[in-house]
Amino acid sequence: MKLLHIDSSVLADSSVSRALTAKTVAQWVANHPGTTVDYLDLAQQAPSHLSADSLGFRLPAGSDLSAVQKSENAISEALVQQFLAADVIVVGAPLYNFSIPSQLKAWIDRVAQVGRTFKYTDKGPVGLAGGKTVIVASTRGGMYSTSEGGRAMEHQESYLQTVFGFFGISDVRIVRAEGLSMGEAGKAQALASAHTDIQTVTEAANAAVKVQAA
């Protein structure tokens, strides 16, 4: 089994999402000792945002590509191969200004490839990367999940569930710590809740993997 561990927070050792992904991966490996873990730190290794050059992978086969386009294509190809090879993806996704970090969006734009992770049909798009489990470590300074207004404002969990669903992945689970900037008591409660989520999510995902393998 292969697990892809992705962090996107720019806060290094101060990051709560990084602590949660590390704990989630450790729990997963404890449940599945033979798991191979591949790590991607998007704060350090983010691909460039889409440009005329980095869109080269969307050009028809046999197109005349510049040296820059070929280099960018190689980056996109490496990222999509890494993603497709993974059985489990653990993603650290802090809420930045109501959405995900731009580094994480840049990664998504590279793996969203027609014919690799999705395709279009006469009935609409179809995901090609099904059968995977995605666990999102979601961190937020404020409270968003407890009210209709808050849920309407966040484009983090909702976006990730949408895009991974677009890739054909139906098993997307959330480990959430919110209210982290609302006092020490609120932070402690948020972390305790997230740690409970990790236990619940990894156990549930573990059961789902066993059913698939049976």
N, C-alpha and C positions, 0 to 999 in steps of 0.2 A: 504494500500500500504506500502511496506517495502523498505527502502533505505539503502544500505550498503555504508558507507563513509570510504574510505581507504586513508591513508597518508603513504608515504614511504620516504619522505625527512628526512635527518639526521640533518637538520639545525634548528629544533625546531622553535622558534618564529621568526627567521630570514628567514624562508622559504617562498618563493613566492608561490610555489605550494600549501602549506598548506593554505595560505590566499585565494587562488583561489578556492580550494575545499570548504572551509568554506562558501565563498560567494555563490558558486553554490548550496550547500546544503540549505542554508538559502533561496535562491530564489525558489528552488524547493518546500520547505516546505510552503513558502508563497503561491505558486500556488496550493498546495495540503495539506491543514492544517491537515488532518488526517494521514499524513505520519509518520510511525515509523522509527526512524533512529538508526541504529546499527553502532558503530564506531570501526575501527580497525587501530591502529597505528603500522605499521610494523617496524618503527625505534625502538619501545619499545617492540613489541610482535611478532617479526618475527619468523616463524618456522625455524628449522635448515635446512641447505641445504640437498639435497638428499644424502642418504648413504645406505649401505646395510641394516641398521636397519629401516630407514624411508621409504624404498621401500616395507615394509611389506604389505601395502594395495594393492599391485599389485600381491601378491601371491594368489594361488587358495584358495577358501573357504575351511576351515577345516585344513589348514596348521598349523603345530606346530610352534607357535611363541614364541620368548623369551619375557621376561618381558619388555625389552627395546622396542622391536618391537610393543608390545601391547600398550605401552605408546605413541609411535610415531603414531600408527594407530589411536588412540583416538584424537590426535591433527589434523591429516588429515581429520578425519571424521567430527570433529567440524567445520573445515574451509569449507569443501565442502557443509555441510548442511547450513551454514551461507550464502554461495554464492548462492546456489540453492533457498533459501527462499526469496532472494531479487528480487524485481521487477526492481529496479534501482540501479546501482553501479556507484558511483563517485570516481574516482581514481586520486590521486595526483602522477604524474610521472615526476620528474625532469630528465633531460638528464645528465647522469654520464658517461663520457668517451665513448660517442656515443651510449649509450644504457640506459636501465633502472637500477635503484638501485638493487643490488643483493638481498636485502630483498624482493622486489616486485617479482623478479624472483622466489625466494624460495616459496612464496605464490602461484604463478601460478603453480609451480611444484606439490604442494599439492592438488590443485583443479582440475588438469588435470588427471582425473580418468576415465579409460575405464568403460563403463556401467553407469557412473554417469553424466559426462559432454560431453562425446563423445563415439562413438562406431565405430567399423570397420565392413564394409560390403563387399560383393563381388564387389561392385562398388566404394569402397574407404571409407574414414572416413565420419561420419555423426555427426553433433553436436546435443547434447541433451538438451542444456540450452537456447534454443531460446525464443523469446518473451520478452526479457529483454532490457532495455536501459542502455548503458554504456556511461558515460561522463568522458573523460580524461582531466585533467588539466595538460597540457604539458608546462614545463618551460625549457628554454635554454639560456645559456650565449651568444651564437653566433647566426648567422642567417643561417638557414638550409632550410627553405621552399621556398626561393626565387630563387634558382638555381638548375639545374640538379645535379651538383656536391654535393651541400649541401644535397639534398634529398637522394643521394646515400650513404652519410656518416652516416646518422642517422638511428639507429636501435631501436628507442624508439616508436614513434607513429606507424611506419610501423609494428613493432613487435606486439604491443598491438592490432592493428586492425586485424592482422593475427591470433593471438591466440584466441581472443574473437570470431572472425569469425569461427575458428575451433570448438569452443564450440557451434556454431549455432546462435550466436548473430549478427544480421545484422545491428542493430541500434547502431552504435558506433560513438559518436560525440566528437569533439576536441575543447577544450578551450586552446588557445595557447598564451604564452608570450615568445617571443624570442628576442635575442639581449639585454638581461638584463645586460650583462657585457660590453656593448659598449657605456658607458657614461651615464650621468644622463638623457640627453634628449632622448636617445634611450630607456632607461628603462621606462621613463614616457610614451613614445609612446607605448611601448610593453604592459604596464599595462592597458592603456586606451583601446587598441585593445582587450585585454583579457576580460575586463569588458563588452565590447560590445558583445563579443562572448558569455559570460555567459547569457546575456539577450536573444540573438538570439537563442542559443541552448536550453535553458530551455523553451522558448515559443514554439519552434518547437517540442520539445519532448513532451511538454504538449498537443499540438494538436494531436500528434501521439497516445498518451495514450488515449485521448478521443475517437479517431476513433476506437481503439481496443476495448474499453468498450461499444461502441454503438451497 
